[in-house]
Amino acid sequence: MVLFSIWENAHYRRCYFTQRELPYMATVSHIFREEGEHLIADGMRLAVTRILKDFDLALIELPPECMVKITELGSAAELEEAFLVNDIHIIRCKVINAGASLLYLGFRCLDMPKPGDSSSPILQAGKIIGIIFSVMLNNCMGITISSSILRILGTRIKKKSILSK
């Protein structure tokens, strides 16, 4: 499994991973209304191919000529420092709990993610450990889709089982 990021500065939609041999990327699905909706990423108009509501993820097919920046997936270490990273800022956090599919992050209450930060990668030791999709302001916590779900999704894409409805 390898990762890439394509940034759309106008709408802050961030998209992160694909298998190298497969032309798909993923981002959180709550920023889209339905399959077929378009976004502009790195100057390309792309369509949402599949929405996976169980994972809050959207798959987007990439054109074959698409160039991507490859990044490694990591595994979260509990009670260790991590960073929400995007093209606007870097926010320090700590992995409070690492479950099989979700990570719970603690942020400093004065340095919380903003609404446009949804779908930003969470990095630990230089590797992506998840994609943030929810923030709870009352307790300064965030919830992240873990890299283990991204790995499973990549395997299912490769088998094409996730693309059929």
C-alpha positions, 0 to 999 in steps of 0.5 A: 500500500502506498499513499499520495496527496493531491490538494485542492486549495479552493475547497481544502478537499484532501485525498490520500491513498491508492495502490500504485497499480490502481487508479483510485484515491480516497478521502472522507465521504461526508464532504460529498452528497453523492457518487458522481459529484466532482472535485478539482484536485491538482487542476484535474476535474475528478468524479467520486466513483464510490461512497463507502458510508460504513467507513466515511470514505469516498473513492475517486478514480484517477486518470492514468496519467496522474502523477502522485506523491508517494507516502508510507502508511504507518501504525499508530503508537498510543500515547505518542505525539502525532501531527495533523498536516495539510497545506495550511498548517500543522497541528500537534496532537497525541494518540489517546487510543488506537482501535482496529478502525478508529484512532482517538486523538487529543489536541490542545484546546487552543489549537484545534482542527478547523472545519476545513481540516477534515480529511487531513492526514495524521502523521506519526514518525513521518508516516500516515496513521490515519485521516481525520474526519471528526472533532469534538470541541467539548473535550478537545478530541478528534476521531481518525480513520486508521491506516489499518482501514486504508490497508483493508480498503486497498486490498479490497480495491485490488480484488475489485470487491469494493467497487461492485455495488 
